[in-house]
Amino acid sequence: MLKNKRIIKFIAMFVILSFGLVGCAGNKEPEKAAEADKGTVKILYVEWACASASSHVMADILENKMGYKVELTPVSAPLLFEGLANGDGDAMTTAWLPVTHRSYMDKVAGKVEDLGPNCTGASLSLVVPDYVTINSIAELKDNKEMFDGKIIGIDPGAGLMKLTEQAIKDYDLGFELVEGSDATMIAALKGAIDKKEPVVVTGWSPHWKYASWSLKNLEDPKKVLGEAETINTLVRNGLKKDMPEVYELFDNFQWTLEDISSAMLMSNAEGVDSKTAASKWVAENEAMVNSWLPAKYKK
């Protein structure tokens, strides 16, 4: 009988301890879950080399340095701005101002927040291989046959395409602007260079193509494509209140043409995907990345 009482007492103590342990775990687990679930940051970008590189770098920092989930969504140029204004995205890193994307900015005035330049000295141009004998946009008119009357462009919604169409009119070139993408433009450029044939493409700096081939920008005496621009970071209205740490990161984000060019080169290395390249760039530029991070994440 005494033995049975001891057994019952032991079982009772075991049950009590078990509930106590479950209770502790139950109290801590929601805290861990809450800490882990910081929310999802939605970054919008167009599949241009500069936009892809900067967007993937920011995504890597948010995920691996700050513990956020990130959705990277490629969109067309108009939807880049509209999506941010509608709250479908939280941030974007490649608004070219004051000329290239001015028309898009006008449409979303008051609906997005401009955090200012993350890079300065950017520019647009029409580009030819350095072996091509002409030096200005105006000279294209008298050399139409040399280029088969075509300027190889990128996606139709890009601000650069609109400005190139204006250049064709202002310089009375009579050329066809061929729509495509960054990738198809690069393919046409490479194909022509491999055969040492003339080609003229829409171009912008920063871009990794300048490090890959010997190119020259055609002079633009009428300044139709504008002069030096800044690349700005935009966020949706309300991000500062909803995700103050994320807002601070994007607000601190600044780099040079050399920095973004190095990130683009990594992204376009053979056999390297954008995510892997971004992770490598972040690891190799720890001091700069650290300067962008909110105080609690700095090393």
C-alpha angles and dihedrals in degrees: 000000000000089000091053091051091053090050092050091048091050092050091049092051090048091052092048092049090047092054089047092053092046089048092054092047090046091055096047101041097066089050091053091046091050091049092049096045101067093151135256124290113212115210119189122202143161116235094254116131094245094044094047093048096048094042093052092047091054090045091053091051093048093049103038103028102033105025101239128139113240133204114199111197123187112212140163119274096258092048090050090070099031092050092053092047091049093049094247088123135030102211148357130194107204116067105144109211153230096001116012100055099022094114091053092047091051090057094053098039109151092008098084135036120238110213091189132243122343090179134019134201098046118152144182126223148148108259135206133176111268092248091066108103101219122087108189141047090242090063092060090078094065092042101050095129092053090063097034087245092286137121111197109227141178133238113341096237095057119116088228090061092053091050092047090053087053091049090052088055098041094049092039091230101155090213127146115237106219114214121219135110141282088272096051091046090053091047091053092047093049093045092054094045092050088057093035090237127149117265135160121203138176109260145179139186129260094051132131093231090080090062092047102049140020103257138162132208115231113240114254106203092174091053091226091149090047130232132273113336139188127240107225135198117231128191133185119263110267098028092114090059097039100042109013094171092052090047090051092052093052091043091053094046111118133144141155133255088257091053096051091042090056090050090050093049090054090049092053098044111122112270095008119116122212095253094052092045092051092050090051092049092050091050092050094047101046097144093053093045089049090057090058097049124098111256097260092060099045118114 
